[in-house]
């Protein structure tokens, strides 16, 4: 993938992410208002269990397949067989051990079926592992995005109708199943049949190749998702609902922009890993893009966390506001730092990320242990935020040291980081103005993008007005 195809791929990925991760999930506001914290807490818990198991299920298999430029038809069949098994085995285990897992998560007996749904979705997603990786490897991000978007549309439609009809939590669980089933059916239509073959020697070779990525995932993914499980286990489903709602809001900018960027760039990095100069400059540009487009959103969300929670969910959800502030710092750091991990993994240096994750655990675990008997949702968020700072900043620093980009690229990255301080100061001044907090929120929402683009125009082209138009934003996107 060259710069042009990578930019197009990211454009499609970001477009569909807006639909899948932002527009359609806005229905969760409706779900939260109708159902309240307890049912939503169970749903968030089931969703997080699925997400943890889903990434561990993949085990780096998809990423290894994308990076494997020598794989033949027989090897693809072995990859596909391993992918299917990776879904079937954990799915069946979740069904068999649903009751003890439910007790560990403080689920009521009537809520155990949420785990059955998790197991069923895992089995379906096993079939997607190599099919989706094939689309990514071929640069068919548009087709992949269409499949995800259509599945999400059908799933959320089922959920809205079900909640409106009084089915409550069951409607949300049905959404998870329908969304996965439609997505799988559409991907099957886009990719020619891959076939299945089990060759013991080749399977062992593939597993060995994916083991560094799997090791990194075994440390990284649980860290990123287990916080809500700790809240549910120690503090109950109501607090899990407050925490999950704040987490859902905080992760949206990352899901819409930063994660699609990393997903696209992994394919591009893998194709360019043998050209150090191009690789290093691409990595520096990707960091600059993340700081430019994603980080300012987190500065804004953190500044107006209380007003945003009240406007979207109402007074009963206000305990989510301080959590949103902390998690904005968490995901702001993660949005930029995750690109460092992608670069290290794509270049065959996934083992280096293990040391970074070790720093995270050595930070977070003692912090949690220090207040385990009097744990609060805020302290859980702070503990994981501190750990995130350790891992994402350290692995980005390691990547910058290994991949020496041009000084001009690094200087531009530093200037974009400096803009965040300017925005934080500007929003602090806005909040100090007389008037209603909602007026401050609306005023900042309207003026901050203009200020941001004007400052970027001054930095890049010495003209504040150059990016203050639709064509200007397109020009900025092309420049990066």
C-alpha beads as a LAMMPS data file, in Angstrom:
LAMMPS data file: protein, C-alpha beads

480 atoms
479 bonds

1 atom types
1 bond types

-500.0 500.0 xlo xhi
-500.0 500.0 ylo yhi
-500.0 500.0 zlo zhi

Masses

1 110.0

Atoms # bond

1 1 1 0.000 0.000 0.000
2 1 1 1.383 3.407 -1.006
3 1 1 0.459 6.777 0.512
4 1 1 -2.511 7.252 -1.814
5 1 1 -4.058 3.827 -1.279
6 1 1 -3.418 4.067 2.457
7 1 1 -5.176 7.444 2.592
8 1 1 -8.144 6.082 0.641
9 1 1 -8.311 2.996 2.863
10 1 1 -8.256 5.129 6.007
11 1 1 -10.932 7.386 4.545
12 1 1 -13.292 4.467 4.002
13 1 1 -12.451 2.931 7.372
14 1 1 -13.073 6.223 9.178
15 1 1 -16.316 6.785 7.244
16 1 1 -17.742 3.437 8.237
17 1 1 -16.444 3.864 11.764
18 1 1 -18.522 7.030 12.062
19 1 1 -21.569 4.941 11.130
20 1 1 -20.719 1.832 13.162
21 1 1 -19.136 3.430 16.223
22 1 1 -20.791 6.843 16.474
23 1 1 -24.091 7.347 14.650
24 1 1 -25.669 3.939 15.292
25 1 1 -24.434 3.684 18.915
26 1 1 -26.158 7.016 19.612
27 1 1 -29.151 4.757 20.186
28 1 1 -27.421 3.774 23.439
29 1 1 -28.537 7.165 24.762
30 1 1 -32.111 6.013 24.205
31 1 1 -31.378 2.608 25.734
32 1 1 -29.788 4.215 28.805
33 1 1 -32.712 6.579 29.370
34 1 1 -35.302 3.816 29.016
35 1 1 -33.583 0.913 30.787
36 1 1 -31.494 2.625 33.496
37 1 1 -28.113 1.655 35.006
38 1 1 -28.789 -1.963 36.090
39 1 1 -29.813 -3.552 32.728
40 1 1 -27.253 -1.438 30.914
41 1 1 -24.643 -2.622 33.402
42 1 1 -25.357 -6.248 32.466
43 1 1 -25.161 -5.391 28.763
44 1 1 -21.876 -3.496 29.157
45 1 1 -20.531 -6.428 31.153
46 1 1 -21.515 -8.980 28.477
47 1 1 -20.107 -6.743 25.757
48 1 1 -16.793 -6.343 27.578
49 1 1 -16.511 -10.090 28.242
50 1 1 -17.082 -10.647 24.522
51 1 1 -14.491 -8.034 23.584
52 1 1 -11.842 -9.506 25.897
53 1 1 -12.455 -13.052 24.680
54 1 1 -12.728 -11.937 21.064
55 1 1 -9.270 -10.409 20.955
56 1 1 -7.736 -13.265 22.906
57 1 1 -9.549 -15.667 20.571
58 1 1 -7.900 -14.085 17.534
59 1 1 -4.555 -14.399 19.289
60 1 1 -2.751 -12.356 16.673
61 1 1 -3.751 -14.845 13.971
62 1 1 -5.335 -12.208 11.735
63 1 1 -2.399 -9.812 12.055
64 1 1 0.071 -12.626 11.390
65 1 1 -1.850 -13.577 8.234
66 1 1 -1.818 -9.962 7.003
67 1 1 1.933 -9.662 7.568
68 1 1 2.660 -13.084 5.992
69 1 1 3.508 -12.166 2.395
70 1 1 4.684 -15.708 1.531
71 1 1 1.521 -17.653 2.400
72 1 1 0.119 -19.910 -0.344
73 1 1 -3.340 -21.426 -0.880
74 1 1 -2.645 -24.394 1.366
75 1 1 -1.323 -22.125 4.100
76 1 1 -4.438 -19.957 3.834
77 1 1 -6.594 -23.027 4.448
78 1 1 -4.591 -23.846 7.578
79 1 1 -4.947 -20.246 8.779
80 1 1 -8.708 -20.483 8.184
81 1 1 -9.000 -23.755 10.104
82 1 1 -7.149 -22.265 13.070
83 1 1 -9.392 -19.194 12.925
84 1 1 -12.566 -21.272 13.059
85 1 1 -11.221 -23.333 15.960
86 1 1 -10.257 -20.143 17.773
87 1 1 -13.938 -19.227 17.915
88 1 1 -15.469 -22.655 18.492
89 1 1 -13.307 -23.654 21.464
90 1 1 -13.785 -20.557 23.688
91 1 1 -17.442 -20.289 22.633
92 1 1 -18.185 -23.806 23.858
93 1 1 -16.189 -23.206 27.056
94 1 1 -18.250 -20.099 27.832
95 1 1 -21.456 -22.125 27.419
96 1 1 -20.191 -24.953 29.642
97 1 1 -18.873 -22.680 32.402
98 1 1 -21.484 -19.909 32.146
99 1 1 -22.755 -20.381 35.705
100 1 1 -19.388 -20.089 37.528
101 1 1 -18.388 -17.206 35.243
102 1 1 -21.694 -15.506 36.010
103 1 1 -21.208 -15.910 39.762
104 1 1 -17.708 -14.439 39.484
105 1 1 -19.184 -11.398 37.720
106 1 1 -22.057 -10.991 40.225
107 1 1 -24.702 -11.829 37.620
108 1 1 -28.109 -12.999 38.782
109 1 1 -29.327 -16.423 37.567
110 1 1 -31.764 -14.661 35.218
111 1 1 -28.842 -12.765 33.678
112 1 1 -26.684 -15.835 32.905
113 1 1 -28.134 -16.127 29.342
114 1 1 -26.110 -13.000 28.508
115 1 1 -23.051 -15.267 28.637
116 1 1 -24.723 -17.801 26.319
117 1 1 -25.016 -15.006 23.793
118 1 1 -21.324 -14.207 24.228
119 1 1 -20.401 -17.828 23.485
120 1 1 -22.619 -17.971 20.389
121 1 1 -21.137 -14.772 18.966
122 1 1 -17.608 -16.077 19.594
123 1 1 -18.356 -19.163 17.497
124 1 1 -19.656 -17.045 14.603
125 1 1 -16.725 -14.651 14.781
126 1 1 -14.272 -17.532 14.483
127 1 1 -15.349 -17.906 10.858
128 1 1 -14.604 -14.206 10.305
129 1 1 -10.973 -14.275 11.455
130 1 1 -9.197 -14.974 8.165
131 1 1 -12.042 -13.789 5.930
132 1 1 -11.746 -10.255 7.354
133 1 1 -7.953 -10.434 7.358
134 1 1 -8.104 -11.347 3.663
135 1 1 -10.113 -8.207 2.891
136 1 1 -7.630 -6.086 4.851
137 1 1 -4.646 -7.745 3.172
138 1 1 -6.134 -7.000 -0.244
139 1 1 -6.822 -3.384 0.740
140 1 1 -10.598 -3.879 0.417
141 1 1 -11.483 -1.683 3.368
142 1 1 -14.553 -0.342 1.570
143 1 1 -16.076 -3.823 1.248
144 1 1 -15.180 -4.643 4.837
145 1 1 -16.747 -1.404 6.026
146 1 1 -19.977 -2.060 4.118
147 1 1 -20.298 -5.483 5.726
148 1 1 -19.782 -4.086 9.225
149 1 1 -22.131 -1.139 8.656
150 1 1 -24.984 -3.238 7.291
151 1 1 -24.692 -5.742 10.105
152 1 1 -24.682 -2.927 12.654
153 1 1 -27.714 -1.237 11.063
154 1 1 -29.781 -4.421 11.220
155 1 1 -28.629 -5.178 14.762
156 1 1 -29.392 -1.717 16.147
157 1 1 -32.775 -1.709 14.407
158 1 1 -33.646 -4.950 16.200
159 1 1 -32.502 -3.416 19.511
160 1 1 -34.502 -0.194 19.128
161 1 1 -37.690 -2.059 18.194
162 1 1 -37.131 -4.565 20.995
163 1 1 -36.516 -1.957 23.700
164 1 1 -39.524 0.068 22.536
165 1 1 -41.630 -3.105 22.721
166 1 1 -40.595 -3.765 26.309
167 1 1 -38.073 -6.582 25.854
168 1 1 -35.393 -4.645 27.738
169 1 1 -32.041 -6.393 28.141
170 1 1 -33.098 -9.219 25.813
171 1 1 -33.377 -6.742 22.942
172 1 1 -29.751 -5.685 23.446
173 1 1 -28.565 -9.296 23.585
174 1 1 -30.523 -10.046 20.400
175 1 1 -28.710 -7.111 18.780
176 1 1 -25.334 -8.746 19.484
177 1 1 -26.411 -12.001 17.797
178 1 1 -28.125 -10.419 14.779
179 1 1 -25.281 -7.974 14.181
180 1 1 -22.681 -10.773 14.149
181 1 1 -24.805 -13.092 11.966
182 1 1 -25.529 -10.475 9.286
183 1 1 -21.903 -9.335 9.279
184 1 1 -20.709 -12.929 8.782
185 1 1 -23.177 -13.584 5.954
186 1 1 -22.118 -10.444 4.088
187 1 1 -18.393 -11.155 4.440
188 1 1 -18.988 -14.677 3.073
189 1 1 -20.395 -13.029 -0.054
190 1 1 -17.340 -10.766 -0.475
191 1 1 -14.582 -13.364 -0.167
192 1 1 -14.223 -16.466 -2.289
193 1 1 -14.329 -19.688 -0.235
194 1 1 -10.963 -20.202 1.444
195 1 1 -11.360 -23.846 2.347
196 1 1 -10.170 -25.615 5.487
197 1 1 -7.162 -27.857 5.967
198 1 1 -5.297 -28.944 9.050
199 1 1 -1.576 -29.548 8.665
200 1 1 0.058 -30.085 12.043
201 1 1 3.523 -28.889 11.054
202 1 1 2.280 -25.756 9.303
203 1 1 -0.194 -25.004 12.101
204 1 1 2.670 -25.106 14.622
205 1 1 4.711 -22.777 12.414
206 1 1 1.811 -20.302 12.216
207 1 1 1.247 -20.449 15.963
208 1 1 4.960 -19.801 16.591
209 1 1 4.866 -16.841 14.192
210 1 1 1.854 -15.345 15.930
211 1 1 3.107 -16.000 19.479
212 1 1 4.863 -12.589 19.940
213 1 1 1.668 -10.806 18.856
214 1 1 -0.411 -13.110 21.049
215 1 1 1.850 -12.463 24.039
216 1 1 1.449 -8.727 23.571
217 1 1 -2.314 -9.140 23.289
218 1 1 -2.466 -11.360 26.361
219 1 1 -1.011 -8.475 28.333
220 1 1 -2.526 -5.543 26.478
221 1 1 -6.120 -6.399 25.680
222 1 1 -7.191 -7.580 29.152
223 1 1 -5.648 -4.423 30.598
224 1 1 -7.743 -2.320 28.262
225 1 1 -11.009 -4.061 29.059
226 1 1 -10.875 -5.645 32.514
227 1 1 -11.528 -2.375 34.364
228 1 1 -15.296 -2.661 33.861
229 1 1 -15.194 -6.305 34.979
230 1 1 -13.465 -5.259 38.222
231 1 1 -16.125 -2.623 38.821
232 1 1 -18.888 -5.196 38.265
233 1 1 -17.241 -7.777 40.511
234 1 1 -16.433 -5.413 43.393
235 1 1 -19.134 -2.748 43.167
236 1 1 -22.103 -4.329 41.344
237 1 1 -23.934 -3.869 38.055
238 1 1 -25.277 -0.374 38.855
239 1 1 -21.773 1.051 39.258
240 1 1 -20.789 -0.994 36.223
241 1 1 -23.513 0.851 34.326
242 1 1 -22.144 4.267 35.343
243 1 1 -18.608 3.190 34.503
244 1 1 -19.606 1.547 31.227
245 1 1 -21.523 4.605 30.088
246 1 1 -18.554 6.903 30.739
247 1 1 -16.282 4.424 29.019
248 1 1 -18.565 4.233 25.986
249 1 1 -18.479 8.017 25.606
250 1 1 -14.721 8.248 26.119
251 1 1 -13.837 5.549 23.606
252 1 1 -15.892 6.998 20.720
253 1 1 -13.274 9.415 19.300
254 1 1 -10.709 6.617 19.404
255 1 1 -13.073 4.157 17.727
256 1 1 -14.025 6.623 14.999
257 1 1 -10.553 7.955 14.138
258 1 1 -7.568 6.519 16.034
259 1 1 -8.397 2.803 15.882
260 1 1 -9.287 2.902 12.132
261 1 1 -6.005 4.708 11.551
262 1 1 -4.099 1.970 13.347
263 1 1 -6.057 -0.739 11.541
264 1 1 -5.257 0.748 8.128
265 1 1 -1.653 1.550 8.932
266 1 1 -0.934 -1.979 10.141
267 1 1 -1.438 -3.217 6.578
268 1 1 0.648 -0.318 5.239
269 1 1 3.377 -0.841 7.857
270 1 1 3.546 -4.555 7.060
271 1 1 4.072 -3.816 3.368
272 1 1 6.834 -1.235 4.067
273 1 1 8.688 -2.832 6.963
274 1 1 11.751 -3.484 4.767
275 1 1 12.128 0.214 3.879
276 1 1 13.223 1.926 7.143
277 1 1 13.069 5.508 5.842
278 1 1 9.548 5.299 4.464
279 1 1 8.422 3.296 7.495
280 1 1 9.796 5.873 9.976
281 1 1 8.265 8.878 8.192
282 1 1 4.911 7.104 7.832
283 1 1 4.922 6.398 11.559
284 1 1 5.704 10.044 12.410
285 1 1 2.937 11.266 10.098
286 1 1 0.450 8.850 11.651
287 1 1 1.269 10.155 15.148
288 1 1 0.849 13.725 13.906
289 1 1 -2.521 12.875 12.363
290 1 1 -3.730 11.287 15.610
291 1 1 -2.636 14.309 17.683
292 1 1 -4.148 16.714 15.153
293 1 1 -7.554 15.087 14.663
294 1 1 -8.239 13.000 17.798
295 1 1 -6.495 14.522 20.825
296 1 1 -8.331 17.912 20.687
297 1 1 -11.656 16.066 20.929
298 1 1 -10.533 14.558 24.223
299 1 1 -9.476 17.955 25.532
300 1 1 -12.986 19.228 24.757
301 1 1 -14.768 16.197 26.301
302 1 1 -12.702 16.470 29.486
303 1 1 -13.409 20.194 29.833
304 1 1 -17.199 19.747 29.599
305 1 1 -17.709 16.229 30.961
306 1 1 -20.502 17.165 33.400
307 1 1 -22.482 19.175 30.860
308 1 1 -22.169 16.429 28.239
309 1 1 -23.329 13.644 30.561
310 1 1 -26.290 15.706 31.788
311 1 1 -27.349 16.740 28.275
312 1 1 -27.157 13.216 26.869
313 1 1 -28.381 11.022 29.710
314 1 1 -30.008 13.176 32.376
315 1 1 -29.492 13.716 36.098
316 1 1 -29.585 10.034 37.125
317 1 1 -26.390 9.384 35.138
318 1 1 -24.326 12.212 36.669
319 1 1 -22.042 9.786 38.595
320 1 1 -20.574 9.035 35.155
321 1 1 -19.235 12.605 34.792
322 1 1 -16.045 12.369 36.926
323 1 1 -15.350 8.986 35.370
324 1 1 -15.618 10.513 31.900
325 1 1 -12.989 13.114 32.821
326 1 1 -10.479 10.460 33.909
327 1 1 -11.225 8.169 30.979
328 1 1 -10.743 11.014 28.510
329 1 1 -7.142 11.233 29.697
330 1 1 -6.861 7.435 29.404
331 1 1 -8.202 7.181 25.860
332 1 1 -6.527 10.384 24.735
333 1 1 -3.159 8.832 25.561
334 1 1 -4.217 5.484 24.106
335 1 1 -5.378 7.028 20.814
336 1 1 -1.885 8.271 20.068
337 1 1 0.206 5.638 21.850
338 1 1 -1.487 2.629 20.279
339 1 1 0.132 3.579 16.966
340 1 1 3.530 2.933 18.534
341 1 1 2.456 -0.603 19.349
342 1 1 1.155 -1.112 15.802
343 1 1 4.470 0.035 14.341
344 1 1 6.516 -2.235 16.627
345 1 1 4.283 -5.237 15.888
346 1 1 4.237 -4.700 12.119
347 1 1 8.036 -4.413 12.061
348 1 1 8.424 -7.761 13.839
349 1 1 9.289 -6.243 17.224
350 1 1 6.126 -7.157 19.132
351 1 1 8.251 -8.605 21.938
352 1 1 9.363 -5.068 22.885
353 1 1 5.782 -4.154 23.743
354 1 1 5.788 -6.801 26.487
355 1 1 8.185 -4.728 28.602
356 1 1 5.957 -1.686 28.152
357 1 1 2.925 -3.669 29.269
358 1 1 4.874 -4.926 32.266
359 1 1 5.324 -1.290 33.327
360 1 1 1.572 -0.804 33.071
361 1 1 0.773 -3.765 35.295
362 1 1 3.453 -2.793 37.808
363 1 1 1.729 0.593 38.052
364 1 1 -1.945 -0.384 38.051
365 1 1 -1.959 -3.506 40.236
366 1 1 -0.326 -1.866 43.287
367 1 1 -2.651 1.133 42.946
368 1 1 -5.722 -1.140 42.932
369 1 1 -4.358 -3.266 45.774
370 1 1 -3.756 -0.194 47.943
371 1 1 -7.517 0.482 48.100
372 1 1 -8.963 -2.950 47.355
373 1 1 -11.029 -2.945 50.524
374 1 1 -12.514 0.502 49.835
375 1 1 -12.479 0.517 46.048
376 1 1 -14.373 3.206 44.125
377 1 1 -15.108 3.572 40.428
378 1 1 -12.990 6.738 40.324
379 1 1 -9.955 4.939 41.762
380 1 1 -10.340 2.093 39.256
381 1 1 -10.339 4.660 36.447
382 1 1 -7.316 6.509 37.879
383 1 1 -5.358 3.268 38.344
384 1 1 -5.894 2.131 34.775
385 1 1 -5.244 5.639 33.443
386 1 1 -1.852 5.675 35.181
387 1 1 -0.998 2.282 33.732
388 1 1 -2.086 3.398 30.272
389 1 1 0.240 6.365 30.489
390 1 1 3.147 4.050 31.267
391 1 1 2.567 1.605 28.438
392 1 1 1.453 3.847 25.583
393 1 1 3.986 6.596 26.181
394 1 1 6.831 4.117 26.622
395 1 1 6.085 2.060 23.518
396 1 1 5.668 5.218 21.441
397 1 1 9.001 6.475 22.765
398 1 1 10.657 3.158 21.890
399 1 1 9.162 3.250 18.392
400 1 1 10.322 6.830 17.807
401 1 1 13.823 5.869 18.872
402 1 1 13.924 2.799 16.632
403 1 1 12.309 4.397 13.599
404 1 1 14.224 7.617 12.992
405 1 1 11.966 9.978 11.074
406 1 1 13.093 13.219 9.451
407 1 1 13.590 16.106 11.866
408 1 1 10.938 18.128 10.055
409 1 1 8.357 15.388 10.686
410 1 1 9.265 15.220 14.375
411 1 1 9.181 19.012 14.723
412 1 1 5.665 19.073 13.271
413 1 1 4.593 16.403 15.758
414 1 1 5.951 18.536 18.615
415 1 1 4.049 21.595 17.373
416 1 1 0.785 19.651 17.250
417 1 1 1.327 18.477 20.824
418 1 1 1.850 22.108 21.836
419 1 1 -1.534 22.982 20.322
420 1 1 -3.214 20.792 22.937
421 1 1 -1.960 23.119 25.686
422 1 1 -3.356 26.093 23.761
423 1 1 -6.759 24.405 23.509
424 1 1 -6.781 23.490 27.196
425 1 1 -6.086 27.117 28.100
426 1 1 -8.759 28.372 25.698
427 1 1 -11.443 26.064 27.129
428 1 1 -10.479 27.066 30.679
429 1 1 -11.054 30.718 29.702
430 1 1 -14.423 29.865 28.132
431 1 1 -15.573 28.173 31.339
432 1 1 -14.611 31.297 33.321
433 1 1 -16.918 33.526 31.279
434 1 1 -20.242 34.604 32.821
435 1 1 -23.277 32.695 31.645
436 1 1 -24.899 29.286 31.726
437 1 1 -22.616 26.214 31.449
438 1 1 -24.636 24.953 28.466
439 1 1 -23.899 28.261 26.693
440 1 1 -20.193 27.699 27.392
441 1 1 -20.487 24.176 25.948
442 1 1 -22.192 25.351 22.750
443 1 1 -19.821 28.307 22.355
444 1 1 -16.744 26.116 22.717
445 1 1 -18.208 23.529 20.353
446 1 1 -18.632 26.179 17.649
447 1 1 -15.400 28.111 18.112
448 1 1 -12.809 25.484 18.999
449 1 1 -12.725 23.795 15.533
450 1 1 -12.225 27.205 13.898
451 1 1 -9.426 28.074 16.305
452 1 1 -7.817 24.676 15.789
453 1 1 -7.820 24.839 11.980
454 1 1 -6.612 28.447 12.018
455 1 1 -3.653 27.569 14.259
456 1 1 -2.818 24.551 12.113
457 1 1 -2.917 26.805 9.048
458 1 1 -0.444 29.179 10.706
459 1 1 1.894 26.308 11.606
460 1 1 1.835 24.561 8.237
461 1 1 1.410 27.373 5.705
462 1 1 1.622 30.642 7.643
463 1 1 -1.984 31.419 6.664
464 1 1 -4.752 30.980 9.269
465 1 1 -7.570 30.790 6.709
466 1 1 -6.081 28.109 4.439
467 1 1 -7.855 25.124 6.063
468 1 1 -11.110 26.890 7.044
469 1 1 -13.231 25.264 4.329
470 1 1 -14.256 21.829 3.123
471 1 1 -11.591 21.911 0.426
472 1 1 -9.078 23.137 3.004
473 1 1 -9.772 20.191 5.311
474 1 1 -9.343 17.854 2.341
475 1 1 -6.060 19.591 1.558
476 1 1 -4.909 19.111 5.151
477 1 1 -5.840 15.426 5.030
478 1 1 -3.813 14.964 1.855
479 1 1 -0.838 16.773 3.348
480 1 1 -0.692 14.356 6.254

Bonds

1 1 1 2
2 1 2 3
3 1 3 4
4 1 4 5
5 1 5 6
6 1 6 7
7 1 7 8
8 1 8 9
9 1 9 10
10 1 10 11
11 1 11 12
12 1 12 13
13 1 13 14
14 1 14 15
15 1 15 16
16 1 16 17
17 1 17 18
18 1 18 19
19 1 19 20
20 1 20 21
21 1 21 22
22 1 22 23
23 1 23 24
24 1 24 25
25 1 25 26
26 1 26 27
27 1 27 28
28 1 28 29
29 1 29 30
30 1 30 31
31 1 31 32
32 1 32 33
33 1 33 34
34 1 34 35
35 1 35 36
36 1 36 37
37 1 37 38
38 1 38 39
39 1 39 40
40 1 40 41
41 1 41 42
42 1 42 43
43 1 43 44
44 1 44 45
45 1 45 46
46 1 46 47
47 1 47 48
48 1 48 49
49 1 49 50
50 1 50 51
51 1 51 52
52 1 52 53
53 1 53 54
54 1 54 55
55 1 55 56
56 1 56 57
57 1 57 58
58 1 58 59
59 1 59 60
60 1 60 61
61 1 61 62
62 1 62 63
63 1 63 64
64 1 64 65
65 1 65 66
66 1 66 67
67 1 67 68
68 1 68 69
69 1 69 70
70 1 70 71
71 1 71 72
72 1 72 73
73 1 73 74
74 1 74 75
75 1 75 76
76 1 76 77
77 1 77 78
78 1 78 79
79 1 79 80
80 1 80 81
81 1 81 82
82 1 82 83
83 1 83 84
84 1 84 85
85 1 85 86
86 1 86 87
87 1 87 88
88 1 88 89
89 1 89 90
90 1 90 91
91 1 91 92
92 1 92 93
93 1 93 94
94 1 94 95
95 1 95 96
96 1 96 97
97 1 97 98
98 1 98 99
99 1 99 100
100 1 100 101
101 1 101 102
102 1 102 103
103 1 103 104
104 1 104 105
105 1 105 106
106 1 106 107
107 1 107 108
108 1 108 109
109 1 109 110
110 1 110 111
111 1 111 112
112 1 112 113
113 1 113 114
114 1 114 115
115 1 115 116
116 1 116 117
117 1 117 118
118 1 118 119
119 1 119 120
120 1 120 121
121 1 121 122
122 1 122 123
123 1 123 124
124 1 124 125
125 1 125 126
126 1 126 127
127 1 127 128
128 1 128 129
129 1 129 130
130 1 130 131
131 1 131 132
132 1 132 133
133 1 133 134
134 1 134 135
135 1 135 136
136 1 136 137
137 1 137 138
138 1 138 139
139 1 139 140
140 1 140 141
141 1 141 142
142 1 142 143
143 1 143 144
144 1 144 145
145 1 145 146
146 1 146 147
147 1 147 148
148 1 148 149
149 1 149 150
150 1 150 151
151 1 151 152
152 1 152 153
153 1 153 154
154 1 154 155
155 1 155 156
156 1 156 157
157 1 157 158
158 1 158 159
159 1 159 160
160 1 160 161
161 1 161 162
162 1 162 163
163 1 163 164
164 1 164 165
165 1 165 166
166 1 166 167
167 1 167 168
168 1 168 169
169 1 169 170
170 1 170 171
171 1 171 172
172 1 172 173
173 1 173 174
174 1 174 175
175 1 175 176
176 1 176 177
177 1 177 178
178 1 178 179
179 1 179 180
180 1 180 181
181 1 181 182
182 1 182 183
183 1 183 184
184 1 184 185
185 1 185 186
186 1 186 187
187 1 187 188
188 1 188 189
189 1 189 190
190 1 190 191
191 1 191 192
192 1 192 193
193 1 193 194
194 1 194 195
195 1 195 196
196 1 196 197
197 1 197 198
198 1 198 199
199 1 199 200
200 1 200 201
201 1 201 202
202 1 202 203
203 1 203 204
204 1 204 205
205 1 205 206
206 1 206 207
207 1 207 208
208 1 208 209
209 1 209 210
210 1 210 211
211 1 211 212
212 1 212 213
213 1 213 214
214 1 214 215
215 1 215 216
216 1 216 217
217 1 217 218
218 1 218 219
219 1 219 220
220 1 220 221
221 1 221 222
222 1 222 223
223 1 223 224
224 1 224 225
225 1 225 226
226 1 226 227
227 1 227 228
228 1 228 229
229 1 229 230
230 1 230 231
231 1 231 232
232 1 232 233
233 1 233 234
234 1 234 235
235 1 235 236
236 1 236 237
237 1 237 238
238 1 238 239
239 1 239 240
240 1 240 241
241 1 241 242
242 1 242 243
243 1 243 244
244 1 244 245
245 1 245 246
246 1 246 247
247 1 247 248
248 1 248 249
249 1 249 250
250 1 250 251
251 1 251 252
252 1 252 253
253 1 253 254
254 1 254 255
255 1 255 256
256 1 256 257
257 1 257 258
258 1 258 259
259 1 259 260
260 1 260 261
261 1 261 262
262 1 262 263
263 1 263 264
264 1 264 265
265 1 265 266
266 1 266 267
267 1 267 268
268 1 268 269
269 1 269 270
270 1 270 271
271 1 271 272
272 1 272 273
273 1 273 274
274 1 274 275
275 1 275 276
276 1 276 277
277 1 277 278
278 1 278 279
279 1 279 280
280 1 280 281
281 1 281 282
282 1 282 283
283 1 283 284
284 1 284 285
285 1 285 286
286 1 286 287
287 1 287 288
288 1 288 289
289 1 289 290
290 1 290 291
291 1 291 292
292 1 292 293
293 1 293 294
294 1 294 295
295 1 295 296
296 1 296 297
297 1 297 298
298 1 298 299
299 1 299 300
300 1 300 301
301 1 301 302
302 1 302 303
303 1 303 304
304 1 304 305
305 1 305 306
306 1 306 307
307 1 307 308
308 1 308 309
309 1 309 310
310 1 310 311
311 1 311 312
312 1 312 313
313 1 313 314
314 1 314 315
315 1 315 316
316 1 316 317
317 1 317 318
318 1 318 319
319 1 319 320
320 1 320 321
321 1 321 322
322 1 322 323
323 1 323 324
324 1 324 325
325 1 325 326
326 1 326 327
327 1 327 328
328 1 328 329
329 1 329 330
330 1 330 331
331 1 331 332
332 1 332 333
333 1 333 334
334 1 334 335
335 1 335 336
336 1 336 337
337 1 337 338
338 1 338 339
339 1 339 340
340 1 340 341
341 1 341 342
342 1 342 343
343 1 343 344
344 1 344 345
345 1 345 346
346 1 346 347
347 1 347 348
348 1 348 349
349 1 349 350
350 1 350 351
351 1 351 352
352 1 352 353
353 1 353 354
354 1 354 355
355 1 355 356
356 1 356 357
357 1 357 358
358 1 358 359
359 1 359 360
360 1 360 361
361 1 361 362
362 1 362 363
363 1 363 364
364 1 364 365
365 1 365 366
366 1 366 367
367 1 367 368
368 1 368 369
369 1 369 370
370 1 370 371
371 1 371 372
372 1 372 373
373 1 373 374
374 1 374 375
375 1 375 376
376 1 376 377
377 1 377 378
378 1 378 379
379 1 379 380
380 1 380 381
381 1 381 382
382 1 382 383
383 1 383 384
384 1 384 385
385 1 385 386
386 1 386 387
387 1 387 388
388 1 388 389
389 1 389 390
390 1 390 391
391 1 391 392
392 1 392 393
393 1 393 394
394 1 394 395
395 1 395 396
396 1 396 397
397 1 397 398
398 1 398 399
399 1 399 400
400 1 400 401
401 1 401 402
402 1 402 403
403 1 403 404
404 1 404 405
405 1 405 406
406 1 406 407
407 1 407 408
408 1 408 409
409 1 409 410
410 1 410 411
411 1 411 412
412 1 412 413
413 1 413 414
414 1 414 415
415 1 415 416
416 1 416 417
417 1 417 418
418 1 418 419
419 1 419 420
420 1 420 421
421 1 421 422
422 1 422 423
423 1 423 424
424 1 424 425
425 1 425 426
426 1 426 427
427 1 427 428
428 1 428 429
429 1 429 430
430 1 430 431
431 1 431 432
432 1 432 433
433 1 433 434
434 1 434 435
435 1 435 436
436 1 436 437
437 1 437 438
438 1 438 439
439 1 439 440
440 1 440 441
441 1 441 442
442 1 442 443
443 1 443 444
444 1 444 445
445 1 445 446
446 1 446 447
447 1 447 448
448 1 448 449
449 1 449 450
450 1 450 451
451 1 451 452
452 1 452 453
453 1 453 454
454 1 454 455
455 1 455 456
456 1 456 457
457 1 457 458
458 1 458 459
459 1 459 460
460 1 460 461
461 1 461 462
462 1 462 463
463 1 463 464
464 1 464 465
465 1 465 466
466 1 466 467
467 1 467 468
468 1 468 469
469 1 469 470
470 1 470 471
471 1 471 472
472 1 472 473
473 1 473 474
474 1 474 475
475 1 475 476
476 1 476 477
477 1 477 478
478 1 478 479
479 1 479 480
